[in-house]
Amino acid sequence: MSVPPFQEITLPLLSIARDRAVHSLADVREQLANGFQLTEIERNELLPSGRQTRFANRVAWAKVYLEQAALLSSPKRGQLVITPRGLSVLDNPPDRITIRFLEQFPEFATFRARRQSPVTAVPPDTEEAETPEELLEAGYQRSRAGLAADLLQRIKGMPPSFFERLVVDLLLKMGYGGTRADAGDAIGKAGDEGIDGVIAEDRLGLDLVYLQAKRWEGTVGRPEIQKFVGALHGKRARKGVFLTTGDFSDEALAYVQNIDPRVVLIDGEQLADFMIDFDVGVAVERTYALKRVDSDFFEPGTV
């Protein structure tokens, strides 16, 4: 099975604590993973941020929500124990402990109300299937996809010379060597032989990377890549990068796998991602800091 939504985890988690013993979150997480029969791949699946596994994140939020409803308490960091209210819920348990179920408890309703706005509130006839981190990351990915589409649309409306210089600006931001002035001079001199630019692979200029930039709407096929490779041979070049605002055919992608010189193909989607990652043609509009409790601060003797 896939990693269960965190609202499928809350009741099994509470049931583990039925024995009234103090449990470590790590042990509970292992018991839950075994109970759901998760594979190693499912247990190790990461959130898009790469900072935590999806399953660990969902177990942690199930614990937080149960604590906010006063069904569990936390004697120490990473521990949990059931409360009298939690035991009473297990005396007549629901099929699932959902957010809607937890909202019957005033402590949880207050907790939720403090953290919602008219923009972020969940409609009363729906249930959240993801944790707050997952919702935040999903929103970020949607925003990023829209930004990437906008970037590509704007690039396609600019003259080819703009695209060629954009490519060099991007590679410089990515850490390739040389200077903007050197790269700009190379663009003007190289285009007549199927090369749109030359950039040093490192700041010492020990090797050169030759560029071809095609502002195309459609698919770049194998013949265009072969022409570029021929131009590289003419320069005795060992490395080339072919960039396009469109995409590449399967034949083109397969062709570059086993040729010399080494050629990297970057399509429009990858180009937009690189521009966002390396701050080319974009500006930061707003920054959100996702914070957690600093447990060391609350250790005895630290204040």
C-alpha positions as CSV (number, residue, x, y, z in Angstrom):
1,M,0.0,0.0,0.0
2,S,1.0,3.7,-0.3
3,V,1.8,5.9,2.7
4,P,-1.6,6.4,4.4
5,P,-3.0,9.9,4.9
6,F,-2.3,11.1,8.4
7,Q,-5.9,10.9,9.4
8,E,-5.7,7.2,8.8
9,I,-2.8,7.1,11.3
10,T,-4.4,8.9,14.2
11,L,-6.6,6.0,15.5
12,P,-4.0,3.3,15.2
13,L,-1.5,5.6,16.9
14,L,-3.9,6.3,19.8
15,S,-4.6,2.6,20.1
16,I,-0.9,1.8,20.5
17,A,-1.0,4.0,23.6
18,R,-4.0,2.2,25.1
19,D,-1.7,0.4,27.6
20,R,-1.0,3.7,29.4
21,A,2.7,3.3,29.1
22,V,5.1,6.0,27.9
23,H,6.0,5.3,24.3
24,S,8.8,6.8,22.2
25,L,7.7,8.3,18.9
26,A,10.4,6.3,17.1
27,D,9.0,3.0,18.5
28,V,5.4,4.0,17.7
29,R,6.4,5.0,14.1
30,E,8.0,1.5,13.7
31,Q,4.9,-0.2,15.0
32,L,2.7,1.8,12.7
33,A,4.9,1.1,9.6
34,N,4.7,-2.6,10.4
35,G,0.9,-2.4,10.9
36,F,0.4,-0.7,7.6
37,Q,2.8,-3.2,6.0
38,L,4.8,-0.4,4.4
39,T,7.7,-1.4,2.1
40,E,11.2,0.1,2.6
41,I,10.5,2.3,-0.4
42,E,7.3,3.6,1.2
43,R,9.0,4.1,4.6
44,N,11.8,6.1,3.0
45,E,9.8,8.2,0.6
46,L,10.8,11.8,1.1
47,L,8.8,15.0,1.1
48,P,9.7,17.3,-1.9
49,S,12.0,19.3,0.5
50,G,14.0,16.1,1.1
51,R,14.3,16.9,4.8
52,Q,12.0,14.3,6.2
53,T,10.2,11.1,5.1
54,R,6.5,11.5,4.2
55,F,5.5,8.8,6.7
56,A,7.5,10.3,9.6
57,N,5.9,13.7,8.8
58,R,2.4,12.2,8.9
59,V,3.0,10.3,12.1
60,A,4.3,13.4,13.7
61,W,1.3,15.5,12.7
62,A,-1.1,12.8,13.9
63,K,0.6,13.0,17.3
64,V,0.4,16.8,17.3
65,Y,-3.3,16.8,16.5
66,L,-4.1,14.1,19.1
67,E,-2.1,16.2,21.7
68,Q,-4.0,19.4,20.8
69,A,-7.3,17.5,21.3
70,A,-5.9,16.3,24.7
71,L,-6.1,12.7,23.7
72,L,-2.4,12.3,24.1
73,S,0.2,14.1,26.2
74,S,4.0,14.4,25.8
75,P,6.0,13.8,29.0
76,K,9.2,14.6,27.2
77,R,10.5,15.4,23.7
78,G,9.7,12.4,21.4
79,Q,7.5,10.7,23.9
80,L,3.7,10.2,24.2
81,V,1.2,8.8,26.7
82,I,-2.5,8.5,26.5
83,T,-4.8,10.7,28.6
84,P,-8.1,9.8,30.3
85,R,-9.9,11.5,27.4
86,G,-8.0,9.4,25.0
87,L,-9.0,6.2,26.8
88,S,-12.6,7.3,26.8
89,V,-12.5,7.7,23.0
90,L,-11.1,4.2,22.7
91,D,-14.0,2.9,24.8
92,N,-16.3,3.7,21.8
93,P,-14.0,4.5,18.9
94,P,-15.0,5.9,15.6
95,D,-14.0,4.3,12.3
96,R,-11.4,7.0,11.9
97,I,-10.2,9.9,14.0
98,T,-10.4,12.8,11.5
99,I,-10.0,16.5,11.9
100,R,-13.7,16.8,11.9
101,F,-14.0,14.3,14.8
102,L,-11.3,16.2,16.8
103,E,-13.1,19.5,16.4
104,Q,-15.6,18.4,19.0
105,F,-12.9,19.0,21.6
106,P,-12.7,22.7,22.5
107,E,-8.9,22.7,22.8
108,F,-8.5,21.4,19.3
109,A,-11.1,23.8,17.9
110,T,-9.2,26.7,19.4
111,F,-5.9,25.4,18.0
112,R,-7.4,25.1,14.5
113,A,-9.1,28.5,14.7
114,R,-5.8,30.3,15.6
115,R,-4.1,28.8,12.5
116,Q,-6.7,29.4,9.8
117,S,-7.7,32.4,7.7
118,P,-10.5,32.9,5.1
119,V,-7.9,32.0,2.5
120,T,-6.5,28.8,4.0
121,A,-9.5,27.4,5.8
122,V,-10.7,24.0,4.8
123,P,-14.4,23.9,3.7
124,P,-16.5,22.2,6.3
125,D,-17.7,19.4,3.9
126,T,-14.1,18.3,3.1
127,E,-11.3,16.7,5.0
128,E,-7.6,17.4,4.8
129,A,-5.6,14.5,3.4
130,E,-2.2,16.1,3.8
131,T,-0.1,17.5,6.6
132,P,0.5,21.3,6.8
133,E,4.1,20.8,5.4
134,E,2.7,18.8,2.5
135,L,0.0,21.5,1.8
136,L,2.6,24.2,1.9
137,E,5.0,22.3,-0.5
138,A,2.1,21.5,-2.8
139,G,1.2,25.2,-2.9
140,Y,4.8,26.1,-3.6
141,Q,5.0,23.6,-6.5
142,R,1.9,25.0,-8.0
143,S,3.3,28.5,-7.8
144,R,6.6,27.4,-9.2
145,A,4.9,25.7,-12.2
146,G,3.0,28.9,-13.0
147,L,6.1,30.9,-12.8
148,A,8.0,28.5,-15.1
149,A,5.2,28.7,-17.7
150,D,5.2,32.5,-17.5
151,L,9.0,32.6,-18.0
152,L,8.9,30.4,-21.1
153,Q,6.1,32.5,-22.6
154,R,8.1,35.7,-22.1
155,I,11.3,34.1,-23.5
156,K,9.5,33.0,-26.6
157,G,8.3,36.5,-27.2
158,M,11.9,37.9,-27.2
159,P,14.3,38.0,-30.1
160,P,16.8,35.1,-30.6
161,S,19.7,37.3,-29.5
162,F,18.1,37.7,-26.1
163,F,17.7,34.0,-25.7
164,E,21.4,33.4,-26.6
165,R,22.5,35.9,-24.0
166,L,20.1,34.5,-21.4
167,V,21.7,31.1,-21.8
168,V,25.1,32.5,-21.0
169,D,23.8,34.5,-18.0
170,L,22.3,31.3,-16.7
171,L,25.4,29.2,-17.1
172,L,27.5,32.0,-15.4
173,K,25.1,31.9,-12.5
174,M,25.4,28.1,-12.3
175,G,29.1,28.5,-11.6
176,Y,30.8,28.2,-15.0
177,G,33.9,30.2,-15.4
178,G,34.9,33.2,-17.5
179,T,33.3,36.6,-17.4
180,R,30.1,38.1,-18.9
181,A,32.2,40.3,-21.2
182,D,34.2,37.3,-22.5
183,A,31.0,35.2,-23.1
184,G,29.3,38.1,-24.9
185,D,32.2,38.6,-27.2
186,A,32.3,34.8,-28.0
187,I,28.6,34.8,-28.9
188,G,29.1,37.4,-31.6
189,K,31.9,35.5,-33.2
190,A,30.8,31.9,-33.1
191,G,27.2,31.8,-34.5
192,D,28.1,31.4,-38.1
193,E,29.3,27.8,-37.6
194,G,26.4,26.4,-35.7
195,I,27.7,27.6,-32.3
196,D,25.8,30.3,-30.4
197,G,28.2,30.8,-27.5
198,V,31.3,29.6,-25.8
199,I,31.8,29.6,-22.0
200,A,34.7,28.4,-19.8
201,E,33.8,25.3,-17.8
202,D,35.9,26.8,-14.9
203,R,37.3,30.1,-13.9
204,L,40.8,29.1,-15.1
205,G,39.5,28.4,-18.6
206,L,41.0,24.9,-18.7
207,D,38.1,23.6,-20.9
208,L,35.4,25.2,-23.0
209,V,31.7,24.4,-23.3
210,Y,30.1,25.3,-26.6
211,L,26.5,26.4,-26.7
212,Q,23.6,26.1,-29.1
213,A,20.4,28.0,-28.2
214,K,17.2,27.5,-30.2
215,R,14.1,29.5,-29.3
216,W,11.7,27.0,-30.8
217,E,8.1,26.3,-30.1
218,G,8.1,22.6,-31.2
219,T,10.3,19.6,-30.9
220,V,14.0,19.5,-31.7
221,G,14.8,16.3,-33.6
222,R,18.0,14.3,-34.1
223,P,19.1,16.1,-37.3
224,E,19.5,19.4,-35.5
225,I,21.5,17.7,-32.8
226,Q,23.7,16.0,-35.4
227,K,24.4,19.4,-37.0
228,F,25.5,20.7,-33.6
229,V,27.7,17.7,-33.0
230,G,29.3,18.3,-36.4
231,A,30.0,21.9,-35.4
232,L,31.6,20.6,-32.2
233,H,33.9,18.3,-34.2
234,G,34.9,21.2,-36.3
235,K,36.0,23.0,-33.2
236,R,37.6,19.9,-31.7
237,A,35.3,20.5,-28.8
238,R,34.7,17.9,-26.2
239,K,31.6,19.4,-24.5
240,G,28.5,21.0,-25.7
241,V,25.1,22.2,-24.4
242,F,22.0,22.4,-26.6
243,L,19.2,24.5,-25.1
244,T,15.7,25.1,-26.4
245,T,12.4,26.6,-25.3
246,G,10.7,23.6,-26.8
247,D,11.5,19.9,-26.2
248,F,13.6,17.1,-27.7
249,S,12.4,14.0,-29.6
250,D,13.1,10.6,-28.2
251,E,15.6,10.0,-31.1
252,A,17.5,13.1,-30.2
253,L,17.7,12.1,-26.5
254,A,18.8,8.6,-27.4
255,Y,21.4,9.9,-29.9
256,V,23.4,11.9,-27.3
257,Q,23.7,9.0,-24.9
258,N,26.7,7.3,-26.7
259,I,28.5,10.0,-28.6
260,D,31.8,11.8,-28.3
261,P,31.8,14.8,-27.7
262,R,29.6,14.9,-24.6
263,V,26.4,16.8,-25.3
264,V,23.8,17.8,-22.7
265,L,20.2,18.7,-23.9
266,I,18.2,21.2,-21.9
267,D,14.5,21.6,-22.8
268,G,12.2,24.5,-22.0
269,E,10.9,22.9,-18.8
270,Q,14.4,22.3,-17.5
271,L,15.6,25.8,-18.6
272,A,12.8,27.4,-16.6
273,D,13.6,25.3,-13.5
274,F,17.2,26.4,-13.7
275,M,16.3,30.0,-14.1
276,I,14.1,29.8,-10.9
277,D,16.8,27.9,-9.0
278,F,19.6,30.3,-9.9
279,D,17.6,33.6,-9.8
280,V,17.8,34.5,-13.5
281,G,14.9,36.6,-14.7
282,V,13.0,36.2,-11.4
283,A,12.9,38.1,-8.1
284,V,11.8,37.0,-4.6
285,E,8.3,38.3,-3.9
286,R,7.8,36.9,-0.4
287,T,9.7,34.6,2.0
288,Y,8.1,32.2,4.5
289,A,10.3,30.7,7.3
290,L,9.0,27.3,8.5
291,K,10.1,27.0,12.1
292,R,10.1,24.3,14.7
293,V,10.6,24.3,18.5
294,D,14.2,24.5,19.6
295,S,14.2,21.7,22.1
296,D,17.7,22.6,23.4
297,F,16.3,25.9,24.6
298,F,14.0,24.2,27.0
299,E,16.7,21.9,28.5
300,P,17.4,22.6,32.2
301,G,20.2,25.1,32.8
302,T,20.0,26.8,29.3
303,V,18.2,29.9,30.5
